[in-house]
Every structure is written in structure tokens, then in C-alpha cells.
């Protein structure tokens, strides 16, 4: 990570959870960064080599500026809409894109929305790889597991919010399904490392966190990091059916589903050893709670 990154890097989905970790890290590494977003840009930070751009900015696309490498943090299924611009502004023909391990974990879900996500991920990945191969662009695909960043994510922060509001957390059965939460900072570091190692080209990797644990252990760690006494209650499935209907009344839990509850006992941990061997990926041990309001 100490070697300077003397590149012009275009980041798609710069306002995403991982984008908040990646942009400053790229700047620290010496990269010249174009941060692309479809949201309205109100103000730009000063003093950093980060140039915020709206994707529809016609002046940029008319200019002769060429991007050395691209990193896409947007949902993989929307990436095909960017292909033409990427072809025209990719100097070194190198791109890294984020997908998700949900392509494996949600394949047998009882929820139709989950199954649609799997289909979107599959089509997005296939389109991405086929497009890169046709255009002789070196690609790297990351499939992160449970992404978190205390106070900002929709995974562990949602658990913390429930604990803070109700003082306990319900689980189905023993909550034995394995998890390996990965911090957004670790994914950002993985992107930097992959750019520095050609061995990562034209391969897909799962990026997992520092520690493998059961769902119950993960919830207990959230309690511990929050400085609260662990109060985990086992509930039967029929009671969870009622609970999901109740939770949907809260905006934070509007996407709650019975399938989410059933996955508490599903193994969703994956090895990151290939990423460790090819480009030195090494996730750090981190807290699930940093004193930020969930």
C-alpha cells in the first residue's frame, strides 16, 4: 500500500458506502480522482485531488481527458449503461467492478425480490465480463460479503438501531448461520491493492471480513461494541411473521422480509484466500459500533 498510485482514476458510484472510504484513500495514494455521481453536486471539497463530476456533464465527455483506470461501485446491473463512455475514456484499459456474494446466498430465497436481485447480479456480471473481453479491457470483479460501516450501512447498523430502540434482539432458532462481515474500508483497500497487482486481472474474488462467526455471535458482538448487556431472544417462526409486519411500520425496516429471518441460520461466509494470495488482501479487525447514531 506504500507505493504511490500515479494514475487518473474514475470512480462510478462515488457517493456509495464504499466510495466514502475509497476516495480519500485514492487521494492519499497520489491518484488524481474523478468522482462520478448522478446526484446533484452542491459543493466540492477543496485541497484534495478529487474532482466531483455529474455523469451527465457534457463538458467532461467532450474534453480530451482520459481516465487511466475505472472503479465501479454502482450496482453491477446498471453498469452496461456506462459501457460506451468507459470505452471512449479508458486509457490503460483497466476496470474494477463491485458485485455481491448475494449472487450465491440468495439463490434459494423464498422472497421474489431476492430472486430478482440474483438475476440482476448474474446478468450484470455476464454483461460486464463479456464487454471487457470484447474490448480487451483487463477486469477485476469483487463480490463482497456483508458490507458494513457503523452508522451508515443497512446491515449491522440496522441491528444496532433495533438494539438501541428495543433493548434486545430476536433470532430464529440458534442463529447458527456463518457470517464474515467486511468493512467498507477493507473493500476500498482491496481496490487499491488490486490496481497494483496485475495478477488480479481478469478474475473474480470474494472479499470477506477479518473474522468468521455465527449470526448469533455477530449480534452479540454488536451488543458488546455498544457497551450493552447482551439480550438475545429466540422466537418461533410464526411470531417472526407478525414481527415483520410490525417492523415494516418503521422506515429503517421497511424492507424487512421473512426471507431475511430465515437466513439467520444460513451459512453466508466465504474464503478470501485467493485475494490474499494474488494481491495481498488482508482485512483488519474492527468494531461493529463506533458511537455513531444508527
KANORDA-V665783 format. One record per residue. N is the residue number from 0. RES is the residue in one letter. D_FIRST is the distance of its C-alpha to the first C-alpha in Angstrom with 2 decimals. Layout:
# KANORDA-V665783
n=N res=RES d_first=D_FIRST
n=N res=RES d_first=D_FIRST
This chain:
# KANORDA-V665783
n=0 res=X d_first=0.00
n=1 res=X d_first=3.83
n=2 res=X d_first=5.63
n=3 res=X d_first=7.88
n=4 res=X d_first=9.06
n=5 res=X d_first=12.75
n=6 res=X d_first=14.39
n=7 res=X d_first=17.07
n=8 res=X d_first=16.26
n=9 res=X d_first=19.20
n=10 res=X d_first=18.89
n=11 res=X d_first=22.08
n=12 res=X d_first=23.01
n=13 res=X d_first=21.03
n=14 res=X d_first=23.33
n=15 res=X d_first=22.49
n=16 res=X d_first=21.16
n=17 res=X d_first=17.68
n=18 res=X d_first=17.95
n=19 res=X d_first=18.30
n=20 res=X d_first=14.84
n=21 res=X d_first=13.16
n=22 res=X d_first=14.83
n=23 res=X d_first=13.75
n=24 res=X d_first=10.04
n=25 res=X d_first=10.60
n=26 res=X d_first=12.63
n=27 res=X d_first=10.29
n=28 res=X d_first=7.94
n=29 res=X d_first=11.33
n=30 res=X d_first=12.69
n=31 res=X d_first=16.43
n=32 res=X d_first=17.20
n=33 res=X d_first=20.54
n=34 res=X d_first=21.05
n=35 res=X d_first=24.05
n=36 res=X d_first=26.48
n=37 res=X d_first=30.12
n=38 res=X d_first=30.87
n=39 res=X d_first=32.62
n=40 res=X d_first=30.42
n=41 res=X d_first=32.18
n=42 res=X d_first=29.99
n=43 res=X d_first=26.71
n=44 res=X d_first=24.38
n=45 res=X d_first=24.52
n=46 res=X d_first=22.24
n=47 res=X d_first=19.15
n=48 res=X d_first=18.36
n=49 res=X d_first=19.27
n=50 res=X d_first=22.57
n=51 res=X d_first=24.37
n=52 res=X d_first=26.64
n=53 res=X d_first=29.37
n=54 res=X d_first=29.37
n=55 res=X d_first=33.01
n=56 res=X d_first=32.40
n=57 res=X d_first=34.65
n=58 res=X d_first=33.81
n=59 res=X d_first=30.19
n=60 res=X d_first=31.29
n=61 res=X d_first=34.00
n=62 res=X d_first=31.68
n=63 res=X d_first=30.21
n=64 res=X d_first=26.60
n=65 res=X d_first=24.46
n=66 res=X d_first=21.26
n=67 res=X d_first=18.73
n=68 res=X d_first=17.35
n=69 res=X d_first=18.51
n=70 res=X d_first=17.24
n=71 res=X d_first=20.29
n=72 res=X d_first=20.41
n=73 res=X d_first=24.21
n=74 res=X d_first=26.45
n=75 res=X d_first=26.29
n=76 res=X d_first=30.08
n=77 res=X d_first=30.13
n=78 res=X d_first=27.71
n=79 res=X d_first=30.62
n=80 res=X d_first=32.01
n=81 res=X d_first=29.09
n=82 res=X d_first=29.25
n=83 res=X d_first=31.51
n=84 res=X d_first=29.49
n=85 res=X d_first=26.26
n=86 res=X d_first=28.14
n=87 res=X d_first=29.39
n=88 res=X d_first=26.12
n=89 res=X d_first=23.49
n=90 res=X d_first=22.89
n=91 res=X d_first=20.56
n=92 res=X d_first=21.86
n=93 res=X d_first=18.75
n=94 res=X d_first=18.73
n=95 res=X d_first=17.16
n=96 res=X d_first=19.73
n=97 res=X d_first=20.24
n=98 res=X d_first=23.33
n=99 res=X d_first=24.30
n=100 res=X d_first=25.41
n=101 res=X d_first=28.69
n=102 res=X d_first=29.69
n=103 res=X d_first=30.46
n=104 res=X d_first=31.39
n=105 res=X d_first=33.85
n=106 res=X d_first=35.67
n=107 res=X d_first=38.63
n=108 res=X d_first=38.76
n=109 res=X d_first=42.22
n=110 res=X d_first=41.05
n=111 res=X d_first=41.64
n=112 res=X d_first=38.82
n=113 res=X d_first=36.34
n=114 res=X d_first=37.78
n=115 res=X d_first=37.43
n=116 res=X d_first=33.72
n=117 res=X d_first=33.40
n=118 res=X d_first=35.36
n=119 res=X d_first=33.27
n=120 res=X d_first=30.02
n=121 res=X d_first=31.61
n=122 res=X d_first=32.99
n=123 res=X d_first=29.83
n=124 res=X d_first=27.73
n=125 res=X d_first=30.47
n=126 res=X d_first=30.87
n=127 res=X d_first=27.17
n=128 res=X d_first=26.87
n=129 res=X d_first=30.28
n=130 res=X d_first=29.58
n=131 res=X d_first=26.32
n=132 res=X d_first=28.17
n=133 res=X d_first=31.16
n=134 res=X d_first=29.19
n=135 res=X d_first=27.00
n=136 res=X d_first=23.80
n=137 res=X d_first=20.85
n=138 res=X d_first=20.20
n=139 res=X d_first=18.08
n=140 res=X d_first=19.79
n=141 res=X d_first=18.46
n=142 res=X d_first=21.17
n=143 res=X d_first=20.05
n=144 res=X d_first=22.55
n=145 res=X d_first=23.91
n=146 res=X d_first=21.63
n=147 res=X d_first=22.08
n=148 res=X d_first=21.25
n=149 res=X d_first=24.03
n=150 res=X d_first=26.68
n=151 res=X d_first=25.54
n=152 res=X d_first=25.57
n=153 res=X d_first=28.75
n=154 res=X d_first=28.17
n=155 res=X d_first=27.78
n=156 res=X d_first=28.79
n=157 res=X d_first=31.99
n=158 res=X d_first=32.69
n=159 res=X d_first=32.17
n=160 res=X d_first=34.48
n=161 res=X d_first=37.13
n=162 res=X d_first=36.95
n=163 res=X d_first=37.24
n=164 res=X d_first=40.18
n=165 res=X d_first=42.11
n=166 res=X d_first=41.07
n=167 res=X d_first=40.68
n=168 res=X d_first=39.00
n=169 res=X d_first=40.94
n=170 res=X d_first=39.84
n=171 res=X d_first=41.65
n=172 res=X d_first=42.70
n=173 res=X d_first=40.29
n=174 res=X d_first=37.10
n=175 res=X d_first=35.89
n=176 res=X d_first=33.59
n=177 res=X d_first=30.08
n=178 res=X d_first=27.12
n=179 res=X d_first=23.37
n=180 res=X d_first=22.29
n=181 res=X d_first=18.74
n=182 res=X d_first=17.42
n=183 res=X d_first=16.57
n=184 res=X d_first=13.32
n=185 res=X d_first=12.27
n=186 res=X d_first=13.46
n=187 res=X d_first=11.55
n=188 res=X d_first=8.16
n=189 res=X d_first=9.87
n=190 res=X d_first=10.75
n=191 res=X d_first=7.47
n=192 res=X d_first=6.61
n=193 res=X d_first=10.30
n=194 res=X d_first=10.41
n=195 res=X d_first=8.47
n=196 res=X d_first=10.84
n=197 res=X d_first=14.54
n=198 res=X d_first=15.72
n=199 res=X d_first=15.14
n=200 res=X d_first=17.73
n=201 res=X d_first=21.12
n=202 res=X d_first=20.50
n=203 res=X d_first=20.81
n=204 res=X d_first=18.96
n=205 res=X d_first=19.90
n=206 res=X d_first=17.27
n=207 res=X d_first=18.80
n=208 res=X d_first=18.27
n=209 res=X d_first=18.10
n=210 res=X d_first=21.86
n=211 res=X d_first=24.80
n=212 res=X d_first=27.99
n=213 res=X d_first=31.30
n=214 res=X d_first=32.11
n=215 res=X d_first=34.35
n=216 res=X d_first=31.73
n=217 res=X d_first=29.33
n=218 res=X d_first=32.12
n=219 res=X d_first=32.97
n=220 res=X d_first=29.42
n=221 res=X d_first=29.77
n=222 res=X d_first=33.06
n=223 res=X d_first=31.55
n=224 res=X d_first=28.62
n=225 res=X d_first=31.29
n=226 res=X d_first=33.42
n=227 res=X d_first=36.24
n=228 res=X d_first=38.54
n=229 res=X d_first=37.81
n=230 res=X d_first=40.58
n=231 res=X d_first=40.09
n=232 res=X d_first=43.25
n=233 res=X d_first=44.05
n=234 res=X d_first=45.98
n=235 res=X d_first=47.87
n=236 res=X d_first=47.00
n=237 res=X d_first=50.12
n=238 res=X d_first=49.13
n=239 res=X d_first=45.66
n=240 res=X d_first=47.47
n=241 res=X d_first=49.16
n=242 res=X d_first=46.05
n=243 res=X d_first=44.09
n=244 res=X d_first=46.94
n=245 res=X d_first=46.82
n=246 res=X d_first=43.06
n=247 res=X d_first=43.32
n=248 res=X d_first=45.24
n=249 res=X d_first=42.03
n=250 res=X d_first=39.72
n=251 res=X d_first=36.60
n=252 res=X d_first=38.08
n=253 res=X d_first=39.81
n=254 res=X d_first=37.88
n=255 res=X d_first=38.86
n=256 res=X d_first=40.46
n=257 res=X d_first=42.02
n=258 res=X d_first=39.48
n=259 res=X d_first=36.73
n=260 res=X d_first=38.92
n=261 res=X d_first=39.56
n=262 res=X d_first=35.85
n=263 res=X d_first=35.69
n=264 res=X d_first=36.88
n=265 res=X d_first=34.87
n=266 res=X d_first=31.90
n=267 res=X d_first=28.83
n=268 res=X d_first=26.02
n=269 res=X d_first=24.08
n=270 res=X d_first=21.88
n=271 res=X d_first=18.17
n=272 res=X d_first=18.36
n=273 res=X d_first=18.15
n=274 res=X d_first=14.80
n=275 res=X d_first=13.62
n=276 res=X d_first=15.21
n=277 res=X d_first=14.20
n=278 res=X d_first=10.49
n=279 res=X d_first=9.51
n=280 res=X d_first=10.36
n=281 res=X d_first=11.24
n=282 res=X d_first=13.15
n=283 res=X d_first=14.04
n=284 res=X d_first=17.69
n=285 res=X d_first=18.89
n=286 res=X d_first=22.32
n=287 res=X d_first=24.29
n=288 res=X d_first=25.96
n=289 res=X d_first=24.93
n=290 res=X d_first=28.38
n=291 res=X d_first=28.24
n=292 res=X d_first=31.48
n=293 res=X d_first=31.16
